Amino acid sequence: VLSASTLPRRSSVGVGAIVVLGSVAYYALHSAATVALAGLAPGYPIPGPVTYALLGAVITAFAAALMLQVFATRLHAEGWYRAAYVHVRNGLYANVLFNRAVTSRR
């Protein structure tokens, strides 16, 4: 008999069982595919210090962009932020530099 007090518990148990079953099936299929295809694919290359430096730079850039977006509403009243926003929004005028570099070679 379903009642209001047992329904959330029963549905949570059922959903939990489906999640566990799906996870076990996924990892079992993944392990089976790894064993079946072991000799067909080359191994992973060992990352060097340049790779880790690039990874750190990318993560730092994304973290800085995230923090800038979080604090953008507070910084909008600052004059330096508005000036920097205009220049960054215009791509730091890189197109001007590239256009001058291309036209000077003609």
Secondary structure, DSSP 8 states (H G I E B T S, - for coil): ---TTTHHHHHHHHHHHHHHHHHHHHHHHHHHHHHHTTTTS-------HHHHHHHHHHHHHHHHHHHHHHHHHHHTTSHHHHHHHHHHHTGGGHHHHHHHHHHHT-
